[in-house]
Amino acid sequence: MRDGMVARSARWAAVAGTELIPLNVAEMDFPTDPVVVERIQRLLLGPLTYSPPYTDNDIAGAVVDHYRREHGLAVPRRNVQLAAGIVAQSYHVMRELLAPSDAGLYFGPAYHSIPDSITAAGARAVAVHLDPWTTPAWDVAELERRIVPGTRLIHLSHPHNPTGHQFGLDELRAIADVAERHDLLIVSNEVYARLTLQGRHLPMAAIAPRRTLTITGATKSHNLAGIGGSVMFSHDSELMARLRSGTRFSLAAGRSIQQAALAAAYEQDSPWLRATRDRLRANQHRIAAELRRCRAVDVHVPVATYFLWLRVGELPEQADAAQVLRDGCGLVGAPGAEFGASRDFVRLAVAMTPEDVDMVVARIRAWSRYEVSVDRAAPVLPARLGARREPFPARCTGKDVT
Ligand SMILES: Cc1ncc(COP(=O)(O)O)c(C=O)c1O
């Protein structure tokens, strides 16, 4: 399995020949939905032509039906736009929506493409602090305070990457209310929506249909990073027409293979998807339970996404949380700094096989025993780590690494 992953996955390739386990990228270590595979295989048997418009050929219809079925939301079929990928679509859209003197709000820490898509348009990206350990997780007064002349939009990541925070009804209503009073557009990236592991996802568009531009897809829910494809829609037909014509030649349209994958993914919540959610939830809880033995670690287990968001206390002066985890138990996480957070934070993506979960759990257990055993003598983490003979050995075991 591992060897196969090195050729397929940049994150596995980066640790090839070592005993490190990469938990730093949002992808799954298992194949996608057989429903999607079968649909793509069928397409590959015939000529790979330009497909008919997706608004007419039932592909946009699959998305529309999904929103009606799952959320009681009537999305106008002609307002659905398919493109080659979510990040690219966001960048192109921001360029259409924002001028250099403008500003866009977002909830930080954040997946880099959320603020980057705003700054790439020449505008100012302004963070509103989100802390998943507090209730509420963010402050509506702060959101309002951050609005300046020239603020045009709020760019949501909902559910939120990296914390996995699922914005609830009250939060979405508060955002809609602020947007209404300040005449802001809400651009809602909902790529993790179908990885809601407890409760139900509430689309922003269900709360503020005229003010929301939704960008989503099956990249995360169906592990389609290798295929791509994205979906965008709004109830505002004028806005969609403007974005469609503005991005017509610069943004690659969804190709037939992406359309086939999206249609298969949206036609149903398949047995695969339901089982995958169970598996991800189980992974999160097993690993979190083990991490909770480490007294210096606070774990946030979100109700959506397959992330764990960790805060590590009492860090050595020069180290960040990701380094402590890597040195302590050979787990590679995504450092908080990648999301604009401080060095205390690290994100783990835990969509891995049962064998790797076993290994992760064993590594953390050994580390936490160590922590506990030195705890009495040296209650602070730097001392514990310093007392360790050496960091977790990133030993070379493969012949391809010299
Ligand atoms: C919030 C968010 N949007 C988009 C993407 C990537 O989507 P795509 O590969 O379709 O561009 C990611 C990947 O991590 C993400 O976290």
The ligand as an SDF file (V2000), in Angstrom:
LIG
                    3D

 16 16  0  0  0  0  0  0  0  0999 V2000
  -11.3280   24.9480    1.5380 C   0  0  0  0  0  0  0  0  0  0  0  0
  -10.7130   24.2440    0.3610 C   0  0  0  0  0  0  0  0  0  0  0  0
  -11.0700   24.5800   -0.8880 N   0  0  0  0  0  0  0  0  0  0  0  0
  -10.5370   23.9600   -1.9600 C   0  0  0  0  0  0  0  0  0  0  0  0
   -9.5930   22.9550   -1.8310 C   0  0  0  0  0  0  0  0  0  0  0  0
   -9.0250   22.3050   -3.0640 C   0  0  0  0  0  0  0  0  0  0  0  0
   -9.9880   22.0950   -4.0150 O   0  0  0  0  0  0  0  0  0  0  0  0
   -9.5800   21.7950   -5.5570 P   0  0  0  0  0  0  0  0  0  0  0  0
   -8.5350   20.7260   -5.5030 O   0  0  0  0  0  0  0  0  0  0  0  0
  -10.8520   21.3450   -6.1770 O   0  0  0  0  0  0  0  0  0  0  0  0
   -9.0640   23.0690   -6.1350 O   0  0  0  0  0  0  0  0  0  0  0  0
   -9.1860   22.5920   -0.5620 C   0  0  0  0  0  0  0  0  0  0  0  0
   -8.1340   21.5580   -0.4050 C   0  0  0  0  0  0  0  0  0  0  0  0
   -7.5770   21.3240    0.6380 O   0  0  0  0  0  0  0  0  0  0  0  0
   -9.7640   23.2310    0.5590 C   0  0  0  0  0  0  0  0  0  0  0  0
   -9.4080   22.8720    1.7910 O   0  0  0  0  0  0  0  0  0  0  0  0
  1  2  1  0
  2  3  1  0
  2 15  2  0
  3  4  2  0
  4  5  1  0
  5  6  1  0
  5 12  2  0
  6  7  1  0
  7  8  1  0
  8  9  2  0
  8 10  1  0
  8 11  1  0
 12 13  1  0
 12 15  1  0
 13 14  2  0
 15 16  1  0
M  END
$$$$
